[in-house]
Structure formats: C-alpha cells, structure tokens
Amino acid sequence: MNTKNSEALFERAKKVAPGGVHSPVRGFRGVGGTPVFIDSAKGSRLKDVDGNEYIDFCMSWGPLLFGHQDPEIGEAVKTALTRGWSYGAAERYSLEFAEDLIQAVPSLEQIRFVNSGTEAVMSALRVARGFTRRDMVLKFDGCYHGHVDSLLVRAGSGLAEMASPDSAGVSAKTASETLVCPLDDEAALEAMFTAHGKDIACAIIEPLPANNGLLLQRDAFLQKLAALCKQHGALLIFDEVISGFRVALGGMAEITKIKPDLVTYGKIIGGGFPVGAYGGRKELMSQVAPAGPVYQAGTLSANPVAMSAGHAMLKKIIRENPYAALEKTNQWFGGEMAKLAEALPFKSHIQSFGSIFWMVCNTQETIRRIEQIPAAQKPLYAKMFHGFLDQGVYFAPSGYEVGFLSTAHTRNDLERVLEAAKKVFQEMGKH
Ligand SMILES: *Cc1c(COP(=O)(O)O)cnc(C)c1O
C-alpha cells in the first residue's frame, strides 16, 4: 500500500502541532507507524490522501450512526448555511431540537447545549456541586469523561480512595476533590459511601464504559450505585457521551431503567458536528445561569448549523429506530470474527453491546475492570490493526478503543472485512 502522501503530511504536521495531531489517539502512538491522512469519506468508507480506501469502524469515534455524509444530515446543514451560521442570539434551531430531545428521552426535563462532551461533563459537575453544596465527586477507574481537570485522575496508590493526577498540569489539590472507585465492585462502593457519603456531590459514570475497551457492567452494580447515591443525597450523573443515542434512544438510562439526575451527551447528539449537551431534572437545570446561580456560557453554543445536523440525526433515529437491526448485525459480525480468530496463536474474543464492539487479545475472560485487560492487548492489537489497515479496514488506532457499526455498513462490507480477517489472523498465526 502506498502511503507516501500521508507520510509527507505527517512530517509537516509534526512541525506545527504536538505529535502532529489535534487529539492524541489520532497520532497512532498506540499502534505505531504513520497515521493515514484522510481526504474524504462517504457511507462506510474513508479515503486517504494516497487514494487508498478503507472500511471505517472508527466512525469519528461514534457520532456517525448513519455513516459518513448521511444525505439527510447534509441537506439540513446546507439549508442552515443559507441562513447564516452564528447569531450569538436567541434562535429557533436549538429550541426545536431541545423540544424533540426532551420528548424522546424520559430523564430529560431541561437541556443546555455546549460544544463538546468535555464541556458537558464540566458543566454537569458544577451544577451538582452548586445544587448539593458539596465538593467531592466520585468517579470510576476506567471511565473517561473528557479532559476535565478534576476527572483526569486515577486511583491513588497510598490512600486507596484518594485520587492522584493522571496528567501533568492537573494539581494535586484539584485531584483531591475526586474520589475513585473500581468498576464492578459493590463492596468498594459501599465502603466509599460509608466513609465519604455526606461530602459527595455526585457520582459520575459511563453506564457503558467504552473508553478503555468496552467494560461491560453488571446491572446489579449500576443499581447499587443508584441506590447509594439516593441514600446519601448525592446526584447520579450518567455520562452518555458515547452510549446516548448509540444503544437506544434513551441511552443506558432506558436500558437499565435507572433514572439519573443529570445526563451528559456529545458525539452522536451533534451528528458529527461539535455539539455537547447536559440535562436532567428541571429542579437541577434551573440552577444554571441566567435562571440560577451556577454560571455556564458559550459564544458558539447552540450553533445553528450544528443544531440542524443534530436535529436531523434525531429525526432520522426516531423514524428509523435502527437499534435492533444494528445489534443483530453486530452479534453476527462478532460471532464470525470470533470463529476466524481461532486461527490466532493466542486466545481472543469480542465484547459487544448494541452496535459497539471491542476485540480483546490474550484472554477469553469477560473484562469488566481496567486491570483485567491483559498487558499483551496493546502489542497484539497493534499487529492486528496494521494487518487490517493493509487490507483496507480501519479499526480504531488503539487496543483500548472500541469499534462502531453504522447503518452504512452493508453486509457486503462486513463480508469483505471477514475475508480480510481470515488473511490477517492466519498470517499472525504463522509467527
Ligand atoms: C468522548 C467522551 C467525552 C469527551 O467528549 P469530547 O467531545 O471529546 O470532549 C466524555 N465522556 C465520554 C464518555 C466520552 O466518550
């Protein structure tokens, strides 16, 4: 495969941006090699600057439920553009979108649009602290909530529950306002709430953790978390930036029947445009400025072009209800991949949920916590990734990231991927 142009662009990019990219995983550090530079995309396909085509399972990290350049979303965006693209004033695009979202998702009574998932999370934490007048936030090891300082932390080594910074530039003081619990462990949760319950403003969790592989949680664990929050007067925030509109219209809240106090959204809610949102009970959302004392603002928030894209996406989801068909396809695809993977010289399996999948190397154990991920995941996945890339299949460039199916992936696409898998796995089996 010729990647000359990508290589040249990467050399230039490294001069003007840290690591040559504007978000870390794009830099291929997790798999090695030179990132392919994308020139265009349509449906299930990416095309790079050397003219190579790939069947894409990254799908912009989840937003593209209907594939690249969905025509309905494209039309909505083009129409919006003819009217102007930013007003900095009240407009009807966000109103109409908000009305339909609130009607679609039972736990939403009010919503505020922002520009990214990170902003949504940051703002939801502020609402929780403002409302409860408590300072501590509980998060779970293995969940990602964007690059909010107080959540870029991991479990500390000394005092079990005290968090330590997980990035340079996050102060120990900021980290000290975050508590960290393991996933999948009711006893640890119980102990945490017994020790700190009265200080916890909120617990935030990805109800379907999908940023360190796909860490499938037992229903009993999520139910226990909801019960403990209620018992101790802490708010429960579901971070549904990935799972929202991906696994069901009402996200994991609908599937688990748990009613979170606040929900954060990103990714799909913008249909591929930069949109985030947070929302929940009116009692909580009425704390937000200008209605209440919790300040939060955004110059480009509720951008009419992005609102039109998100709204078109929502309308299409409601009309087509794609979830059952996507899940069925994902189950079939995962099953076929697992059969072919028997040719590999190590154990492996696929964990999946809805239209999300994750290829796990070197174990057949169900992974629910980050420390269960085998150390060999990174090098083995990297090999697999490059094998597939050479065959024209683009999986996420990191063994800790999941894959996404879209409605644009045809049976024919998936059969081509299975053909590629046969070759890649057999080749890896020889070494
Ligand atoms: C992607 C993600 C975020 C951050 O969203 P950005 O738009 O990248 O800021 C937050 N939470 C979860 C669960 C995510 O997957």
The ligand as an SDF file (V2000), in Angstrom:
LIG
                    3D

 15 15  0  0  0  0  0  0  0  0999 V2000
  -15.6760   11.3720   24.1380 C   0  0  0  0  0  0  0  0  0  0  0  0
  -16.1430   11.3890   25.5610 C   0  0  0  0  0  0  0  0  0  0  0  0
  -16.1240   12.5430   26.3510 C   0  0  0  0  0  0  0  0  0  0  0  0
  -15.4800   13.8240   25.8770 C   0  0  0  0  0  0  0  0  0  0  0  0
  -16.1310   14.3620   24.7770 O   0  0  0  0  0  0  0  0  0  0  0  0
  -15.3160   15.3880   23.8280 P   0  0  0  0  0  0  0  0  0  0  0  0
  -16.3460   15.8380   22.8470 O   0  0  0  0  0  0  0  0  0  0  0  0
  -14.2020   14.6090   23.2400 O   0  0  0  0  0  0  0  0  0  0  0  0
  -14.8490   16.4840   24.7110 O   0  0  0  0  0  0  0  0  0  0  0  0
  -16.6870   12.4950   27.5980 C   0  0  0  0  0  0  0  0  0  0  0  0
  -17.2440   11.3830   28.0700 N   0  0  0  0  0  0  0  0  0  0  0  0
  -17.2810   10.2480   27.3520 C   0  0  0  0  0  0  0  0  0  0  0  0
  -17.9590    9.0390   27.9080 C   0  0  0  0  0  0  0  0  0  0  0  0
  -16.7150   10.2120   26.0720 C   0  0  0  0  0  0  0  0  0  0  0  0
  -16.7200    9.0700   25.3830 O   0  0  0  0  0  0  0  0  0  0  0  0
  1  2  1  0
  2  3  1  0
  2 14  2  0
  3  4  1  0
  3 10  2  0
  4  5  1  0
  5  6  1  0
  6  7  2  0
  6  8  1  0
  6  9  1  0
 10 11  1  0
 11 12  2  0
 12 13  1  0
 12 14  1  0
 14 15  1  0
M  END
$$$$
